[in-house]
Amino acid sequence: MISIASDHGGYCLKEHIKAYLTAKGINVLDCGCDSQESCDYPIFAKAAAEAVADGRCEKGIVICTTGIGVSITANKVNGIRCALCSDPFCAEMTRRHNDANMLAMGAGIIGPNMAERIVDVFLDTQFEGGRHARRVGLVMDVEKD
């Protein structure tokens, strides 16, 4: 299952990606928001990240206008490695080398077709492990004060 969340600026792209994943037979946990009415992105990004961190979902996707706010918020949740990606290459590399478990995208930066490609690459790319596993471990050992 994939968690997904957005704010009002990312709502339309979230709905598009949710329908895209569902059509592919992928279960989606929608953590909000529910409209284009102005809202506070941290509430929804946190909910999506917590669903990944506690094991309810394998991976998560968060979307706002730039992807910056939701990625910062998701990364505040212990166990989350959220990467902001605007192209498929970055999505591939963050899975291969960083074992990112969440993807952030900016609805004001990319359109639906590019978002679909990014999501496909993110979900289909496996972590390489090896020397990268050691580095991911070092990242996860950084304490949050």
N, CA, C and O atoms as CSV, one atom per row, in Angstrom:
chain,resi,resn,atom,element,x,y,z
A,1,MET,N,N,0.846,-1.173,0.000
A,1,MET,CA,C,0.000,0.000,0.000
A,1,MET,C,C,0.895,1.241,0.000
A,1,MET,O,O,1.963,1.257,0.611
A,2,ILE,N,N,0.437,2.267,-0.692
A,2,ILE,CA,C,1.160,3.524,-0.807
A,2,ILE,C,C,0.346,4.619,-0.131
A,2,ILE,O,O,-0.832,4.793,-0.445
A,3,SER,N,N,0.954,5.359,0.791
A,3,SER,CA,C,0.265,6.517,1.363
A,3,SER,C,C,0.466,7.698,0.422
A,3,SER,O,O,1.491,7.811,-0.251
A,4,ILE,N,N,-0.527,8.569,0.391
A,4,ILE,CA,C,-0.432,9.751,-0.452
A,4,ILE,C,C,-1.110,10.904,0.263
A,4,ILE,O,O,-2.135,10.729,0.921
A,5,ALA,N,N,-0.523,12.089,0.124
A,5,ALA,CA,C,-1.096,13.278,0.749
A,5,ALA,C,C,-0.668,14.510,-0.022
A,5,ALA,O,O,0.319,14.502,-0.759
A,6,SER,N,N,-1.438,15.567,0.169
A,6,SER,CA,C,-1.108,16.841,-0.469
A,6,SER,C,C,-1.715,17.971,0.344
A,6,SER,O,O,-2.481,17.762,1.284
A,7,ASP,N,N,-1.340,19.168,-0.057
A,7,ASP,CA,C,-2.067,20.350,0.402
A,7,ASP,C,C,-2.943,20.790,-0.760
A,7,ASP,O,O,-3.068,20.085,-1.761
A,8,HIS,N,N,-3.547,21.965,-0.615
A,8,HIS,CA,C,-4.436,22.480,-1.664
A,8,HIS,C,C,-3.705,22.684,-2.986
A,8,HIS,O,O,-4.290,22.473,-4.048
A,9,GLY,N,N,-2.443,23.089,-2.944
A,9,GLY,CA,C,-1.671,23.320,-4.164
A,9,GLY,C,C,-1.328,22.045,-4.911
A,9,GLY,O,O,-1.070,22.084,-6.114
A,10,GLY,N,N,-1.322,20.930,-4.226
A,10,GLY,CA,C,-1.011,19.653,-4.838
A,10,GLY,C,C,-2.208,18.733,-4.989
A,10,GLY,O,O,-2.078,17.599,-5.448
A,11,TYR,N,N,-3.384,19.232,-4.598
A,11,TYR,CA,C,-4.580,18.389,-4.570
A,11,TYR,C,C,-4.893,17.743,-5.925
A,11,TYR,O,O,-5.119,16.535,-5.990
A,12,CYS,N,N,-4.908,18.521,-6.991
A,12,CYS,CA,C,-5.267,17.972,-8.312
A,12,CYS,C,C,-4.269,16.911,-8.761
A,12,CYS,O,O,-4.670,15.880,-9.301
A,13,LEU,N,N,-2.977,17.146,-8.545
A,13,LEU,CA,C,-1.977,16.144,-8.918
A,13,LEU,C,C,-2.099,14.913,-8.019
A,13,LEU,O,O,-1.938,13.788,-8.493
A,14,LYS,N,N,-2.379,15.108,-6.748
A,14,LYS,CA,C,-2.585,13.963,-5.847
A,14,LYS,C,C,-3.732,13.096,-6.345
A,14,LYS,O,O,-3.610,11.872,-6.403
A,15,GLU,N,N,-4.831,13.719,-6.701
A,15,GLU,CA,C,-5.988,12.968,-7.190
A,15,GLU,C,C,-5.640,12.229,-8.485
A,15,GLU,O,O,-6.071,11.094,-8.688
A,16,HIS,N,N,-4.872,12.863,-9.347
A,16,HIS,CA,C,-4.445,12.226,-10.597
A,16,HIS,C,C,-3.579,10.997,-10.309
A,16,HIS,O,O,-3.809,9.925,-10.869
A,17,ILE,N,N,-2.593,11.158,-9.441
A,17,ILE,CA,C,-1.686,10.054,-9.114
A,17,ILE,C,C,-2.425,8.950,-8.371
A,17,ILE,O,O,-2.167,7.769,-8.601
A,18,LYS,N,N,-3.328,9.317,-7.494
A,18,LYS,CA,C,-4.125,8.317,-6.779
A,18,LYS,C,C,-4.915,7.466,-7.781
A,18,LYS,O,O,-4.920,6.240,-7.671
A,19,ALA,N,N,-5.575,8.092,-8.746
A,19,ALA,CA,C,-6.330,7.357,-9.766
A,19,ALA,C,C,-5.396,6.514,-10.632
A,19,ALA,O,O,-5.729,5.385,-10.992
A,20,TYR,N,N,-4.232,7.059,-10.964
A,20,TYR,CA,C,-3.250,6.346,-11.773
A,20,TYR,C,C,-2.790,5.063,-11.066
A,20,TYR,O,O,-2.736,3.997,-11.679
A,21,LEU,N,N,-2.463,5.174,-9.781
A,21,LEU,CA,C,-2.008,4.011,-9.025
A,21,LEU,C,C,-3.129,2.992,-8.859
A,21,LEU,O,O,-2.909,1.790,-9.007
A,22,THR,N,N,-4.314,3.470,-8.555
A,22,THR,CA,C,-5.457,2.576,-8.376
A,22,THR,C,C,-5.748,1.803,-9.653
A,22,THR,O,O,-6.052,0.611,-9.604
A,23,ALA,N,N,-5.657,2.479,-10.802
A,23,ALA,CA,C,-5.881,1.822,-12.088
A,23,ALA,C,C,-4.840,0.733,-12.354
A,23,ALA,O,O,-5.098,-0.211,-13.101
A,24,LYS,N,N,-3.668,0.870,-11.741
A,24,LYS,CA,C,-2.606,-0.134,-11.892
A,24,LYS,C,C,-2.736,-1.253,-10.859
A,24,LYS,O,O,-1.910,-2.165,-10.817
A,25,GLY,N,N,-3.775,-1.178,-10.028
A,25,GLY,CA,C,-3.996,-2.209,-9.020
A,25,GLY,C,C,-3.226,-1.998,-7.737
A,25,GLY,O,O,-3.098,-2.921,-6.932
A,26,ILE,N,N,-2.710,-0.799,-7.531
A,26,ILE,CA,C,-1.947,-0.486,-6.319
A,26,ILE,C,C,-2.884,0.160,-5.303
A,26,ILE,O,O,-3.563,1.140,-5.607
A,27,ASN,N,N,-2.913,-0.396,-4.099
A,27,ASN,CA,C,-3.743,0.164,-3.029
A,27,ASN,C,C,-3.138,1.459,-2.518
A,27,ASN,O,O,-1.925,1.563,-2.332
A,28,VAL,N,N,-3.993,2.443,-2.295
A,28,VAL,CA,C,-3.560,3.771,-1.877
A,28,VAL,C,C,-4.298,4.174,-0.605
A,28,VAL,O,O,-5.517,4.030,-0.509
A,29,LEU,N,N,-3.551,4.675,0.361
A,29,LEU,CA,C,-4.117,5.261,1.571
A,29,LEU,C,C,-4.052,6.773,1.417
A,29,LEU,O,O,-2.967,7.353,1.465
A,30,ASP,N,N,-5.196,7.414,1.233
A,30,ASP,CA,C,-5.263,8.862,1.041
A,30,ASP,C,C,-5.304,9.534,2.406
A,30,ASP,O,O,-6.272,9.383,3.152
A,31,CYS,N,N,-4.257,10.270,2.724
A,31,CYS,CA,C,-4.136,10.955,4.013
A,31,CYS,C,C,-4.562,12.419,3.933
A,31,CYS,O,O,-4.267,13.199,4.838
A,32,GLY,N,N,-5.261,12.800,2.845
A,32,GLY,CA,C,-5.734,14.175,2.688
A,32,GLY,C,C,-4.752,14.997,1.882
A,32,GLY,O,O,-3.667,14.529,1.535
A,33,CYS,N,N,-5.123,16.171,1.600
A,33,CYS,CA,C,-6.340,16.924,1.892
A,33,CYS,C,C,-7.449,16.495,0.937
A,33,CYS,O,O,-7.239,15.659,0.057
A,34,ASP,N,N,-8.629,17.077,1.122
A,34,ASP,CA,C,-9.799,16.634,0.374
A,34,ASP,C,C,-10.362,17.668,-0.585
A,34,ASP,O,O,-11.434,17.459,-1.152
A,35,SER,N,N,-9.659,18.785,-0.780
A,35,SER,CA,C,-10.160,19.805,-1.712
A,35,SER,C,C,-9.035,20.791,-2.025
A,35,SER,O,O,-7.919,20.666,-1.521
A,36,GLN,N,N,-9.355,21.775,-2.869
A,36,GLN,CA,C,-8.408,22.834,-3.189
A,36,GLN,C,C,-8.528,24.015,-2.232
A,36,GLN,O,O,-7.918,25.061,-2.455
A,37,GLU,N,N,-9.301,23.853,-1.182
A,37,GLU,CA,C,-9.430,24.911,-0.178
A,37,GLU,C,C,-8.134,24.994,0.624
A,37,GLU,O,O,-7.551,23.973,0.989
A,38,SER,N,N,-7.694,26.210,0.890
A,38,SER,CA,C,-6.433,26.427,1.596
A,38,SER,C,C,-6.363,25.594,2.881
A,38,SER,O,O,-7.314,25.546,3.662
A,39,CYS,N,N,-5.216,24.943,3.079
A,39,CYS,CA,C,-5.025,24.093,4.253
A,39,CYS,C,C,-3.541,24.099,4.644
A,39,CYS,O,O,-2.708,24.689,3.957
A,40,ASP,N,N,-3.239,23.445,5.735
A,40,ASP,CA,C,-1.877,23.394,6.273
A,40,ASP,C,C,-1.210,22.070,5.908
A,40,ASP,O,O,-1.557,21.020,6.450
A,41,TYR,N,N,-0.249,22.129,4.984
A,41,TYR,CA,C,0.409,20.923,4.470
A,41,TYR,C,C,1.042,20.037,5.533
A,41,TYR,O,O,1.044,18.819,5.357
A,42,PRO,N,N,1.589,20.583,6.647
A,42,PRO,CA,C,2.246,19.675,7.596
A,42,PRO,C,C,1.321,18.600,8.178
A,42,PRO,O,O,1.772,17.497,8.484
A,43,ILE,N,N,0.059,18.911,8.329
A,43,ILE,CA,C,-0.884,17.941,8.887
A,43,ILE,C,C,-0.963,16.703,7.997
A,43,ILE,O,O,-0.930,15.575,8.488
A,44,PHE,N,N,-1.067,16.917,6.712
A,44,PHE,CA,C,-1.267,15.815,5.773
A,44,PHE,C,C,0.034,15.083,5.446
A,44,PHE,O,O,0.047,13.858,5.330
A,45,ALA,N,N,1.121,15.832,5.299
A,45,ALA,CA,C,2.424,15.203,5.036
A,45,ALA,C,C,2.845,14.336,6.215
A,45,ALA,O,O,3.390,13.248,6.025
A,46,LYS,N,N,2.597,14.807,7.421
A,46,LYS,CA,C,2.924,14.024,8.620
A,46,LYS,C,C,2.118,12.729,8.653
A,46,LYS,O,O,2.665,11.669,8.956
A,47,ALA,N,N,0.837,12.802,8.347
A,47,ALA,CA,C,-0.007,11.610,8.363
A,47,ALA,C,C,0.480,10.568,7.358
A,47,ALA,O,O,0.520,9.376,7.664
A,48,ALA,N,N,0.848,11.015,6.165
A,48,ALA,CA,C,1.347,10.084,5.153
A,48,ALA,C,C,2.674,9.467,5.582
A,48,ALA,O,O,2.901,8.273,5.386
A,49,ALA,N,N,3.544,10.277,6.165
A,49,ALA,CA,C,4.846,9.778,6.625
A,49,ALA,C,C,4.685,8.798,7.782
A,49,ALA,O,O,5.382,7.785,7.836
A,50,GLU,N,N,3.786,9.086,8.695
A,50,GLU,CA,C,3.562,8.174,9.820
A,50,GLU,C,C,3.036,6.824,9.343
A,50,GLU,O,O,3.355,5.792,9.933
A,51,ALA,N,N,2.236,6.823,8.280
A,51,ALA,CA,C,1.725,5.563,7.736
A,51,ALA,C,C,2.856,4.703,7.173
A,51,ALA,O,O,2.776,3.475,7.212
A,52,VAL,N,N,3.905,5.335,6.652
A,52,VAL,CA,C,5.076,4.597,6.176
A,52,VAL,C,C,5.930,4.173,7.371
A,52,VAL,O,O,6.365,3.024,7.455
A,53,ALA,N,N,6.164,5.093,8.281
A,53,ALA,CA,C,7.029,4.808,9.426
A,53,ALA,C,C,6.487,3.682,10.307
A,53,ALA,O,O,7.258,2.888,10.846
A,54,ASP,N,N,5.170,3.612,10.452
A,54,ASP,CA,C,4.610,2.571,11.326
A,54,ASP,C,C,4.290,1.272,10.590
A,54,ASP,O,O,3.772,0.329,11.189
A,55,GLY,N,N,4.598,1.219,9.285
A,55,GLY,CA,C,4.467,-0.015,8.538
A,55,GLY,C,C,3.123,-0.251,7.872
A,55,GLY,O,O,2.946,-1.273,7.209
A,56,ARG,N,N,2.179,0.654,8.023
A,56,ARG,CA,C,0.894,0.476,7.330
A,56,ARG,C,C,1.069,0.548,5.820
A,56,ARG,O,O,0.338,-0.099,5.070
A,57,CYS,N,N,2.047,1.342,5.378
A,57,CYS,CA,C,2.305,1.510,3.946
A,57,CYS,C,C,3.771,1.238,3.655
A,57,CYS,O,O,4.650,1.514,4.471
A,58,GLU,N,N,4.010,0.691,2.471
A,58,GLU,CA,C,5.383,0.381,2.055
A,58,GLU,C,C,6.159,1.636,1.701
A,58,GLU,O,O,7.328,1.782,2.058
A,59,LYS,N,N,5.488,2.548,0.988
A,59,LYS,CA,C,6.100,3.809,0.570
A,59,LYS,C,C,5.037,4.890,0.614
A,59,LYS,O,O,3.851,4.610,0.785
A,60,GLY,N,N,5.487,6.151,0.454
A,60,GLY,CA,C,4.545,7.256,0.466
A,60,GLY,C,C,4.890,8.310,-0.570
A,60,GLY,O,O,6.027,8.413,-1.031
A,61,ILE,N,N,3.878,9.092,-0.922
A,61,ILE,CA,C,4.018,10.187,-1.873
A,61,ILE,C,C,3.350,11.414,-1.270
A,61,ILE,O,O,2.207,11.351,-0.817
A,62,VAL,N,N,4.075,12.532,-1.269
A,62,VAL,CA,C,3.518,13.793,-0.770
A,62,VAL,C,C,3.715,14.873,-1.827
A,62,VAL,O,O,4.734,14.919,-2.516
A,63,ILE,N,N,2.702,15.748,-1.938
A,63,ILE,CA,C,2.702,16.739,-3.014
A,63,ILE,C,C,2.208,18.080,-2.487
A,63,ILE,O,O,1.190,18.152,-1.799
A,64,CYS,N,N,2.934,19.131,-2.814
A,64,CYS,CA,C,2.460,20.497,-2.609
A,64,CYS,C,C,2.876,21.285,-3.854
A,64,CYS,O,O,3.266,20.678,-4.851
A,65,THR,N,N,2.806,22.588,-3.823
A,65,THR,CA,C,3.123,23.365,-5.021
A,65,THR,C,C,4.567,23.169,-5.457
A,65,THR,O,O,4.832,22.997,-6.647
A,66,THR,N,N,5.507,23.192,-4.512
A,66,THR,CA,C,6.921,22.996,-4.849
A,66,THR,C,C,7.455,21.629,-4.428
A,66,THR,O,O,8.457,21.166,-4.972
A,67,GLY,N,N,6.813,20.992,-3.489
A,67,GLY,CA,C,7.294,19.742,-2.915
A,67,GLY,C,C,8.233,19.961,-1.747
A,67,GLY,O,O,8.585,19.010,-1.048
A,68,ILE,N,N,8.638,21.185,-1.527
A,68,ILE,CA,C,9.625,21.479,-0.480
A,68,ILE,C,C,9.025,21.316,0.913
A,68,ILE,O,O,9.569,20.591,1.745
A,69,GLY,N,N,7.919,21.981,1.165
A,69,GLY,CA,C,7.318,21.930,2.501
A,69,GLY,C,C,6.939,20.533,2.928
A,69,GLY,O,O,7.187,20.135,4.066
A,70,VAL,N,N,6.333,19.780,2.014
A,70,VAL,CA,C,5.922,18.422,2.377
A,70,VAL,C,C,7.122,17.505,2.584
A,70,VAL,O,O,7.075,16.606,3.423
A,71,SER,N,N,8.197,17.724,1.828
A,71,SER,CA,C,9.386,16.879,2.016
A,71,SER,C,C,10.054,17.183,3.350
A,71,SER,O,O,10.494,16.268,4.046
A,72,ILE,N,N,10.132,18.447,3.707
A,72,ILE,CA,C,10.706,18.810,5.008
A,72,ILE,C,C,9.892,18.185,6.131
A,72,ILE,O,O,10.447,17.608,7.066
A,73,THR,N,N,8.581,18.303,6.030
A,73,THR,CA,C,7.699,17.746,7.060
A,73,THR,C,C,7.852,16.238,7.161
A,73,THR,O,O,8.019,15.709,8.260
A,74,ALA,N,N,7.798,15.544,6.045
A,74,ALA,CA,C,7.898,14.081,6.067
A,74,ALA,C,C,9.214,13.637,6.696
A,74,ALA,O,O,9.248,12.659,7.442
A,75,ASN,N,N,10.282,14.343,6.400
A,75,ASN,CA,C,11.592,13.967,6.933
A,75,ASN,C,C,11.733,14.209,8.427
A,75,ASN,O,O,12.706,13.758,9.031
A,76,LYS,N,N,10.795,14.904,9.028
A,76,LYS,CA,C,10.807,15.094,10.480
A,76,LYS,C,C,10.307,13.851,11.216
A,76,LYS,O,O,10.512,13.726,12.423
A,77,VAL,N,N,9.659,12.939,10.509
A,77,VAL,CA,C,9.129,11.709,11.105
A,77,VAL,C,C,10.246,10.664,11.129
A,77,VAL,O,O,10.854,10.372,10.099
A,78,ASN,N,N,10.508,10.111,12.303
A,78,ASN,CA,C,11.576,9.113,12.446
A,78,ASN,C,C,11.359,7.944,11.497
A,78,ASN,O,O,10.254,7.413,11.386
A,79,GLY,N,N,12.428,7.555,10.819
A,79,GLY,CA,C,12.389,6.434,9.905
A,79,GLY,C,C,12.090,6.807,8.471
A,79,GLY,O,O,12.091,5.943,7.593
A,80,ILE,N,N,11.834,8.074,8.219
A,80,ILE,CA,C,11.474,8.499,6.867
A,80,ILE,C,C,12.684,9.082,6.144
A,80,ILE,O,O,13.469,9.847,6.704
A,81,ARG,N,N,12.802,8.688,4.878
A,81,ARG,CA,C,13.772,9.256,3.960
A,81,ARG,C,C,12.979,9.713,2.742
A,81,ARG,O,O,12.730,8.937,1.820
A,82,CYS,N,N,12.592,10.970,2.753
A,82,CYS,CA,C,11.750,11.534,1.699
A,82,CYS,C,C,12.612,12.365,0.765
A,82,CYS,O,O,13.363,13.238,1.201
A,83,ALA,N,N,12.494,12.081,-0.528
A,83,ALA,CA,C,13.278,12.792,-1.538
A,83,ALA,C,C,12.350,13.589,-2.450
A,83,ALA,O,O,11.343,13.077,-2.940
A,84,LEU,N,N,12.706,14.833,-2.661
A,84,LEU,CA,C,11.993,15.701,-3.593
A,84,LEU,C,C,12.569,15.448,-4.984
A,84,LEU,O,O,13.753,15.679,-5.227
A,85,CYS,N,N,11.721,14.973,-5.891
A,85,CYS,CA,C,12.176,14.624,-7.238
A,85,CYS,C,C,11.339,15.331,-8.292
A,85,CYS,O,O,10.112,15.381,-8.205
A,86,SER,N,N,12.022,15.872,-9.280
A,86,SER,CA,C,11.350,16.534,-10.402
A,86,SER,C,C,11.620,15.842,-11.730
A,86,SER,O,O,11.191,16.316,-12.781
A,87,ASP,N,N,12.338,14.713,-11.680
A,87,ASP,CA,C,12.613,13.965,-12.901
A,87,ASP,C,C,12.835,12.493,-12.559
A,87,ASP,O,O,13.153,12.165,-11.416
A,88,PRO,N,N,12.672,11.614,-13.532
A,88,PRO,CA,C,12.826,10.180,-13.273
A,88,PRO,C,C,14.226,9.763,-12.828
A,88,PRO,O,O,14.368,8.831,-12.036
A,89,PHE,N,N,15.259,10.438,-13.325
A,89,PHE,CA,C,16.623,10.076,-12.923
A,89,PHE,C,C,16.815,10.242,-11.419
A,89,PHE,O,O,17.372,9.360,-10.765
A,90,CYS,N,N,16.363,11.357,-10.870
A,90,CYS,CA,C,16.492,11.571,-9.418
A,90,CYS,C,C,15.677,10.541,-8.643
A,90,CYS,O,O,16.113,10.067,-7.594
A,91,ALA,N,N,14.495,10.192,-9.154
A,91,ALA,CA,C,13.679,9.167,-8.498
A,91,ALA,C,C,14.397,7.822,-8.487
A,91,ALA,O,O,14.369,7.104,-7.487
A,92,GLU,N,N,15.035,7.486,-9.597
A,92,GLU,CA,C,15.790,6.234,-9.669
A,92,GLU,C,C,16.959,6.241,-8.688
A,92,GLU,O,O,17.152,5.284,-7.937
A,93,MET,N,N,17.724,7.304,-8.697
A,93,MET,CA,C,18.927,7.334,-7.861
A,93,MET,C,C,18.614,7.394,-6.373
A,93,MET,O,O,19.351,6.833,-5.562
A,94,THR,N,N,17.531,8.068,-6.006
A,94,THR,CA,C,17.217,8.126,-4.576
A,94,THR,C,C,16.739,6.775,-4.059
A,94,THR,O,O,16.906,6.470,-2.878
A,95,ARG,N,N,16.152,5.969,-4.925
A,95,ARG,CA,C,15.791,4.608,-4.517
A,95,ARG,C,C,17.042,3.722,-4.494
A,95,ARG,O,O,17.252,2.974,-3.540
A,96,ARG,N,N,17.865,3.804,-5.530
A,96,ARG,CA,C,19.044,2.946,-5.624
A,96,ARG,C,C,20.057,3.223,-4.522
A,96,ARG,O,O,20.597,2.289,-3.929
A,97,HIS,N,N,20.317,4.486,-4.245
A,97,HIS,CA,C,21.410,4.852,-3.344
A,97,HIS,C,C,20.963,5.297,-1.960
A,97,HIS,O,O,21.718,5.144,-1.000
A,98,ASN,N,N,19.755,5.846,-1.826
A,98,ASN,CA,C,19.309,6.372,-0.535
A,98,ASN,C,C,18.204,5.544,0.100
A,98,ASN,O,O,17.816,5.800,1.240
A,99,ASP,N,N,17.695,4.559,-0.622
A,99,ASP,CA,C,16.580,3.745,-0.149
A,99,ASP,C,C,15.433,4.638,0.351
A,99,ASP,O,O,14.809,4.356,1.374
A,100,ALA,N,N,15.170,5.720,-0.395
A,100,ALA,CA,C,14.097,6.638,-0.007
A,100,ALA,C,C,12.794,5.861,0.075
A,100,ALA,O,O,12.477,5.054,-0.800
A,101,ASN,N,N,12.049,6.116,1.134
A,101,ASN,CA,C,10.770,5.436,1.291
A,101,ASN,C,C,9.587,6.379,1.040
A,101,ASN,O,O,8.429,5.968,1.112
A,102,MET,N,N,9.890,7.637,0.749
A,102,MET,CA,C,8.851,8.590,0.373
A,102,MET,C,C,9.343,9.478,-0.756
A,102,MET,O,O,10.526,9.806,-0.856
A,103,LEU,N,N,8.399,9.851,-1.595
A,103,LEU,CA,C,8.643,10.705,-2.744
A,103,LEU,C,C,7.858,11.994,-2.561
A,103,LEU,O,O,6.668,11.958,-2.246
A,104,ALA,N,N,8.508,13.124,-2.754
A,104,ALA,CA,C,7.825,14.425,-2.758
A,104,ALA,C,C,7.904,14.995,-4.163
A,104,ALA,O,O,8.919,14.874,-4.848
A,105,MET,N,N,6.806,15.620,-4.576
A,105,MET,CA,C,6.770,16.257,-5.886
A,105,MET,C,C,6.087,17.610,-5.777
A,105,MET,O,O,5.265,17.840,-4.890
A,106,GLY,N,N,6.445,18.503,-6.700
A,106,GLY,CA,C,5.859,19.831,-6.754
A,106,GLY,C,C,4.886,19.953,-7.905
A,106,GLY,O,O,5.286,19.875,-9.067
A,107,ALA,N,N,3.615,20.142,-7.600
A,107,ALA,CA,C,2.587,20.237,-8.639
A,107,ALA,C,C,2.754,21.487,-9.493
A,107,ALA,O,O,2.277,21.531,-10.627
A,108,GLY,N,N,3.421,22.492,-8.966
A,108,GLY,CA,C,3.682,23.695,-9.749
A,108,GLY,C,C,4.938,23.572,-10.599
A,108,GLY,O,O,5.247,24.467,-11.385
A,109,ILE,N,N,5.658,22.477,-10.447
A,109,ILE,CA,C,6.919,22.253,-11.141
A,109,ILE,C,C,6.764,21.232,-12.260
A,109,ILE,O,O,7.321,21.405,-13.344
A,110,ILE,N,N,6.018,20.181,-12.002
A,110,ILE,CA,C,5.853,19.109,-12.987
A,110,ILE,C,C,4.374,18.887,-13.269
A,110,ILE,O,O,3.517,19.210,-12.446
A,111,GLY,N,N,4.091,18.340,-14.424
A,111,GLY,CA,C,2.723,18.024,-14.801
A,111,GLY,C,C,2.398,16.564,-14.560
A,111,GLY,O,O,3.252,15.796,-14.118
A,112,PRO,N,N,1.158,16.177,-14.851
A,112,PRO,CA,C,0.711,14.810,-14.587
A,112,PRO,C,C,1.505,13.725,-15.315
A,112,PRO,O,O,1.786,12.679,-14.729
A,113,ASN,N,N,1.872,13.949,-16.572
A,113,ASN,CA,C,2.612,12.918,-17.305
A,113,ASN,C,C,3.989,12.679,-16.702
A,113,ASN,O,O,4.402,11.531,-16.537
A,114,MET,N,N,4.700,13.748,-16.374
A,114,MET,CA,C,6.016,13.591,-15.749
A,114,MET,C,C,5.862,12.963,-14.365
A,114,MET,O,O,6.673,12.124,-13.973
A,115,ALA,N,N,4.842,13.360,-13.634
A,115,ALA,CA,C,4.608,12.787,-12.302
A,115,ALA,C,C,4.399,11.275,-12.398
A,115,ALA,O,O,4.926,10.525,-11.577
A,116,GLU,N,N,3.644,10.831,-13.381
A,116,GLU,CA,C,3.444,9.388,-13.563
A,116,GLU,C,C,4.767,8.671,-13.800
A,116,GLU,O,O,5.013,7.614,-13.220
A,117,ARG,N,N,5.612,9.234,-14.642
A,117,ARG,CA,C,6.919,8.611,-14.930
A,117,ARG,C,C,7.784,8.558,-13.672
A,117,ARG,O,O,8.433,7.549,-13.397
A,118,ILE,N,N,7.787,9.657,-12.912
A,118,ILE,CA,C,8.572,9.712,-11.669
A,118,ILE,C,C,8.071,8.660,-10.686
A,118,ILE,O,O,8.868,7.932,-10.094
A,119,VAL,N,N,6.763,8.578,-10.510
A,119,VAL,CA,C,6.169,7.614,-9.587
A,119,VAL,C,C,6.509,6.185,-10.023
A,119,VAL,O,O,6.895,5.363,-9.192
A,120,ASP,N,N,6.371,5.885,-11.308
A,120,ASP,CA,C,6.694,4.540,-11.794
A,120,ASP,C,C,8.139,4.168,-11.490
A,120,ASP,O,O,8.410,3.077,-10.988
A,121,VAL,N,N,9.058,5.067,-11.792
A,121,VAL,CA,C,10.475,4.788,-11.539
A,121,VAL,C,C,10.727,4.641,-10.044
A,121,VAL,O,O,11.437,3.727,-9.625
A,122,PHE,N,N,10.161,5.518,-9.244
A,122,PHE,CA,C,10.339,5.456,-7.791
A,122,PHE,C,C,9.853,4.110,-7.242
A,122,PHE,O,O,10.546,3.475,-6.447
A,123,LEU,N,N,8.680,3.686,-7.661
A,123,LEU,CA,C,8.114,2.449,-7.123
A,123,LEU,C,C,8.773,1.191,-7.687
A,123,LEU,O,O,8.785,0.155,-7.022
A,124,ASP,N,N,9.318,1.262,-8.896
A,124,ASP,CA,C,9.898,0.081,-9.541
A,124,ASP,C,C,11.385,-0.123,-9.287
A,124,ASP,O,O,11.911,-1.202,-9.560
A,125,THR,N,N,12.069,0.887,-8.773
A,125,THR,CA,C,13.518,0.796,-8.582
A,125,THR,C,C,13.838,0.219,-7.205
A,125,THR,O,O,13.282,0.638,-6.190
A,126,GLN,N,N,14.741,-0.745,-7.201
A,126,GLN,CA,C,15.155,-1.393,-5.955
A,126,GLN,C,C,16.402,-0.722,-5.376
A,126,GLN,O,O,17.218,-0.166,-6.109
A,127,PHE,N,N,16.533,-0.783,-4.069
A,127,PHE,CA,C,17.713,-0.301,-3.361
A,127,PHE,C,C,18.880,-1.226,-3.678
A,127,PHE,O,O,18.729,-2.447,-3.653
A,128,GLU,N,N,20.045,-0.653,-3.977
A,128,GLU,CA,C,21.221,-1.448,-4.327
A,128,GLU,C,C,21.914,-2.070,-3.127
A,128,GLU,O,O,22.596,-3.084,-3.271
A,129,GLY,N,N,21.755,-1.483,-1.946
A,129,GLY,CA,C,22.427,-2.021,-0.769
A,129,GLY,C,C,23.923,-1.786,-0.844
A,129,GLY,O,O,24.366,-0.754,-1.347
A,130,GLY,N,N,24.715,-2.750,-0.340
A,130,GLY,CA,C,26.170,-2.631,-0.366
A,130,GLY,C,C,26.655,-1.396,0.364
A,130,GLY,O,O,26.206,-1.099,1.470
A,131,ARG,N,N,27.579,-0.675,-0.263
A,131,ARG,CA,C,28.143,0.522,0.372
A,131,ARG,C,C,27.068,1.562,0.667
A,131,ARG,O,O,27.209,2.375,1.580
A,132,HIS,N,N,25.981,1.524,-0.125
A,132,HIS,CA,C,24.896,2.485,0.086
A,132,HIS,C,C,24.143,2.190,1.382
A,132,HIS,O,O,23.642,3.111,2.027
A,133,ALA,N,N,24.059,0.924,1.767
A,133,ALA,CA,C,23.392,0.556,3.013
A,133,ALA,C,C,24.131,1.172,4.208
A,133,ALA,O,O,23.507,1.655,5.153
A,134,ARG,N,N,25.447,1.147,4.151
A,134,ARG,CA,C,26.233,1.751,5.234
A,134,ARG,C,C,25.932,3.248,5.320
A,134,ARG,O,O,25.761,3.794,6.409
A,135,ARG,N,N,25.871,3.895,4.173
A,135,ARG,CA,C,25.617,5.340,4.147
A,135,ARG,C,C,24.205,5.664,4.621
A,135,ARG,O,O,24.007,6.633,5.354
A,136,VAL,N,N,23.228,4.869,4.214
A,136,VAL,CA,C,21.860,5.093,4.693
A,136,VAL,C,C,21.821,4.916,6.211
A,136,VAL,O,O,21.136,5.662,6.912
A,137,GLY,N,N,22.554,3.929,6.710
A,137,GLY,CA,C,22.639,3.743,8.161
A,137,GLY,C,C,23.220,4.960,8.861
A,137,GLY,O,O,22.736,5.364,9.919
A,138,LEU,N,N,24.250,5.539,8.276
A,138,LEU,CA,C,24.847,6.745,8.852
A,138,LEU,C,C,23.858,7.911,8.840
A,138,LEU,O,O,23.789,8.685,9.795
A,139,VAL,N,N,23.102,8.028,7.763
A,139,VAL,CA,C,22.077,9.076,7.692
A,139,VAL,C,C,21.044,8.865,8.788
A,139,VAL,O,O,20.670,9.813,9.478
A,140,MET,N,N,20.583,7.638,8.955
A,140,MET,CA,C,19.536,7.364,9.924
A,140,MET,C,C,20.034,7.495,11.363
A,140,MET,O,O,19.235,7.641,12.288
A,141,ASP,N,N,21.341,7.442,11.547
A,141,ASP,CA,C,21.915,7.624,12.882
A,141,ASP,C,C,22.014,9.092,13.293
A,141,ASP,O,O,22.247,9.390,14.464
A,142,VAL,N,N,21.841,10.000,12.353
A,142,VAL,CA,C,21.870,11.423,12.696
A,142,VAL,C,C,20.691,11.698,13.611
A,142,VAL,O,O,19.544,11.425,13.259
A,143,GLU,N,N,20.976,12.234,14.775
A,143,GLU,CA,C,19.919,12.457,15.770
A,143,GLU,C,C,19.219,13.778,15.520
A,143,GLU,O,O,19.815,14.769,15.098
A,144,LYS,N,N,17.931,13.743,15.799
A,144,LYS,CA,C,17.131,14.969,15.721
A,144,LYS,C,C,17.029,15.523,17.129
A,144,LYS,O,O,16.598,14.838,18.056
A,145,ASP,N,N,17.432,16.769,17.271
A,145,ASP,CA,C,17.368,17.384,18.609
A,145,ASP,C,C,16.038,18.049,18.837
A,145,ASP,O,O,15.805,18.616,19.904
